[in-house]
């Protein structure tokens, strides 16, 4: 059981430089959610499509939770910025290529996917009814940047710049701050996530 009842969320606003474009927005590292094999049956009022998710350099593609601070039985808290692997959307789904049948009627759906290292694409077939069959479908998506996980991806030795990834410098500073503020009573795992909303 995931101990969500013991967690408190924290958000840290970060400044964005003017003109910044995420490397995951365009180019070969782009995180894409696309509708392929997309057809509409006007008489039946349905839309059949394959959602194809491409996520080079990202793992555990899905929707995020906050940065909780939680305590264990030894009173040694653990700060965790974690991503729950899902995409999310609202629709009346008649059929999909998942193990279990979709719930009846219009609902919020979360589709989980855990990628292995080097696997950067997955897909699911859907048959939709109602407004999702006639209007663009908003999809929420998120994934962990595989090269930006603290402390697992920091450089060995005495390097103070992580692994060259910009966010790793921030993680190192946050780790040091928590170490000082908690007198070494917090173990930290920090994960950089990439996410957004797209209409298909």
Secondary structure, DSSP 8 states (H G I E B T S, - for coil): ---GGG-----------TT---TTTSGGG-EEEEEEEEEEETTTTEEEEEEEEEETTEES-SEEEEEEEE--TTS--EEEEEEE-EEEEEEEEEEESSSS---SSEEEEEEE----TT--EEEEEEEEETHHHHS--EEEEEEEEEEEEETTTS-STT-SSTTS-HHHHHHHHHHHHHHHHTTT--EEEEEEEEEEEEE-
